[in-house]
Amino acid sequence: MKHLPSSWKSERLIISDVKPFEIVELQKLYDTSRYIQEWDGQENDINYVKNCIEQGNLPPGGILANYRIQSIRTLEGNQTIGMLSVYHGYPAEHVLYLEFLYIRNVVQKQGYGQEMMSALTNQLTILGYDEIRINVALKNWPALRFWFRSGFSQIGGIYGDEKHSSNNFANIELIKKL
């Protein structure tokens, strides 16, 4: 199974494996993304980035060698604007599981997310992947709209609480065929 390169580009972005000196900055970025806990009910992990580098955020039976966390920076100005976390080969060999993608709030709505997904799709097609999957909180309407616009039009399953309330949460697994 082939993996994403350690560094790759799109028209305006460079995506590369997280280096130790980036951990603090990326953790702050992750912390600012945690407004979504109102949608997914998860607590903020104050060591998310460090843990991802050291242990990965792995699926059941997963191995660290198939996991990758990468920073997303602008080509012009080298500004860190986001991060990407993926697992190669889950739930099947030619599937990439997109564990986490976040673009900094102040640069959202400037096309970086769509550009990132287009470049990722191109990379994965070249590498021979058949599909991309992502798990999205059902209460996260902005993300659901984004992923649908990005071509994630199939549903793999719905998981979580069966009843709706402000204290209950569920996720939907979305699939994009390549």
C-alpha positions as CSV (number, residue, x, y, z in Angstrom):
1,M,0.0,0.0,0.0
2,K,1.3,3.4,-1.0
3,H,1.2,6.4,1.4
4,L,0.9,10.1,0.9
5,P,4.3,11.7,0.3
6,S,5.9,13.3,3.4
7,S,5.6,16.6,1.5
8,W,3.3,17.6,-1.4
9,K,1.7,20.7,-2.8
10,S,-1.4,22.2,-4.4
11,E,-1.6,25.5,-6.2
12,R,-1.4,27.6,-3.0
13,L,-0.6,25.1,-0.3
14,I,2.2,22.9,0.9
15,I,1.3,19.9,3.0
16,S,4.0,18.1,5.0
17,D,4.6,15.8,7.9
18,V,4.5,17.5,11.2
19,K,7.9,18.3,12.6
20,P,8.6,18.6,16.4
21,F,9.0,22.4,16.3
22,E,5.4,22.6,14.9
23,I,3.7,20.8,17.8
24,V,3.0,23.8,19.9
25,E,1.6,25.9,17.1
26,L,-0.5,23.0,15.7
27,Q,-1.8,22.1,19.2
28,K,-3.0,25.7,19.5
29,L,-4.7,25.4,16.1
30,Y,-6.3,22.2,17.3
31,D,-7.5,23.8,20.5
32,T,-9.2,26.6,18.5
33,S,-11.0,23.9,16.5
34,R,-12.6,22.4,19.6
35,Y,-15.7,24.6,19.4
36,I,-16.9,21.5,17.6
37,Q,-17.1,19.7,20.9
38,E,-20.6,21.2,21.1
39,W,-21.3,19.0,18.0
40,D,-19.4,15.8,18.9
41,G,-19.4,15.8,22.7
42,Q,-15.7,15.0,22.9
43,E,-13.4,16.7,25.4
44,N,-10.4,18.7,24.2
45,D,-7.2,16.6,24.1
46,I,-4.5,19.0,25.3
47,N,-1.8,16.7,23.8
48,Y,-3.6,15.8,20.6
49,V,-0.7,16.7,18.2
50,K,2.0,15.2,20.3
51,N,0.0,12.0,20.8
52,C,-0.7,11.8,17.1
53,I,3.0,11.9,16.3
54,E,4.0,9.4,18.9
55,Q,1.1,7.0,18.9
56,G,-1.1,8.0,16.0
57,N,-4.9,8.1,16.2
58,L,-5.4,4.6,15.0
59,P,-8.5,2.6,14.1
60,P,-9.1,-0.9,15.7
61,G,-6.1,-3.1,14.8
62,G,-4.3,-0.1,13.2
63,I,-0.6,0.3,13.0
64,L,1.4,3.5,13.4
65,A,3.2,3.0,10.0
66,N,-0.1,3.6,8.2
67,Y,-0.9,6.9,10.1
68,R,0.2,10.4,9.1
69,I,-0.4,13.9,10.5
70,Q,0.6,16.8,8.3
71,S,0.6,20.6,8.6
72,I,-1.0,22.7,5.9
73,R,0.8,25.9,5.1
74,T,0.5,28.6,2.4
75,L,3.1,28.6,-0.3
76,E,3.1,32.4,-0.2
77,G,4.2,33.5,3.3
78,N,4.6,29.9,4.7
79,Q,1.7,30.6,7.1
80,T,0.4,27.5,8.9
81,I,-3.4,27.5,8.2
82,G,-4.4,23.9,9.1
83,M,-3.7,20.3,9.6
84,L,-4.5,16.9,8.1
85,S,-4.6,13.6,9.9
86,V,-5.1,10.4,7.9
87,Y,-5.0,6.6,8.1
88,H,-4.0,4.6,5.0
89,G,-5.9,1.3,4.5
90,Y,-8.9,1.4,6.7
91,P,-11.4,-0.3,6.6
92,A,-9.9,-1.8,3.5
93,E,-6.5,-1.6,1.8
94,H,-7.4,1.0,-0.9
95,V,-9.3,3.3,1.4
96,L,-7.9,6.4,3.1
97,Y,-9.6,7.4,6.3
98,L,-9.5,11.1,6.8
99,E,-9.3,11.3,10.6
100,F,-9.1,15.1,11.0
101,L,-8.9,18.1,8.7
102,Y,-9.1,21.6,9.9
103,I,-8.5,25.0,8.3
104,R,-8.0,28.0,10.6
105,N,-11.1,30.0,11.1
106,V,-9.6,33.3,9.8
107,V,-8.9,31.8,6.4
108,Q,-12.0,29.7,6.0
109,K,-14.2,30.6,3.0
110,Q,-11.2,31.4,0.9
111,G,-11.2,28.1,-1.0
112,Y,-8.3,26.5,0.9
113,G,-10.5,23.5,2.1
114,Q,-11.7,22.8,-1.4
115,E,-8.2,23.2,-2.8
116,M,-6.9,20.8,-0.1
117,M,-9.5,18.2,-0.9
118,S,-8.9,18.5,-4.7
119,A,-5.2,18.0,-4.2
120,L,-5.7,15.1,-1.7
121,T,-8.1,13.4,-4.2
122,N,-5.5,13.8,-7.0
123,Q,-2.7,12.4,-4.8
124,L,-4.9,9.4,-3.8
125,T,-6.0,8.7,-7.3
126,I,-2.3,8.5,-8.4
127,L,-1.5,6.2,-5.5
128,G,-4.3,3.8,-6.5
129,Y,-6.9,4.5,-3.7
130,D,-10.6,3.7,-4.4
131,E,-12.2,5.9,-1.8
132,I,-11.9,8.4,1.1
133,R,-14.0,8.1,4.2
134,I,-14.6,10.6,7.0
135,N,-16.7,10.6,10.2
136,V,-18.6,13.8,10.8
137,A,-20.8,14.9,13.7
138,L,-24.4,15.1,12.6
139,K,-24.8,18.4,14.5
140,N,-21.9,19.9,12.5
141,W,-23.9,21.3,9.6
142,P,-21.1,23.5,8.2
143,A,-18.9,20.4,7.9
144,L,-21.6,18.3,6.4
145,R,-22.2,20.9,3.7
146,F,-18.4,21.2,3.0
147,W,-18.0,17.4,2.7
148,F,-21.0,17.0,0.5
149,R,-19.7,19.8,-1.8
150,S,-16.4,17.9,-1.8
151,G,-18.0,14.8,-3.3
152,F,-18.7,12.8,-0.2
153,S,-22.1,11.6,-1.3
154,Q,-22.4,8.1,0.1
155,I,-23.2,7.1,3.6
156,G,-21.2,4.3,5.3
157,G,-23.1,4.4,8.5
158,I,-24.5,6.4,11.4
159,Y,-23.1,5.9,14.8
160,G,-23.7,7.2,18.3
161,D,-26.7,8.0,20.4
162,E,-30.1,6.9,19.1
163,K,-32.1,9.7,20.6
164,H,-31.7,13.4,19.9
165,S,-31.1,16.0,22.6
166,S,-28.5,18.7,23.4
167,N,-26.5,16.1,25.4
168,N,-26.6,13.3,22.8
169,F,-24.3,13.0,19.9
170,A,-24.1,10.9,16.7
171,N,-21.8,10.8,13.7
172,I,-22.2,9.9,10.1
173,E,-19.5,8.2,8.0
174,L,-19.3,9.8,4.6
175,I,-17.6,8.2,1.5
176,K,-16.2,9.7,-1.6
177,K,-15.5,7.3,-4.4
178,L,-12.4,8.1,-6.5
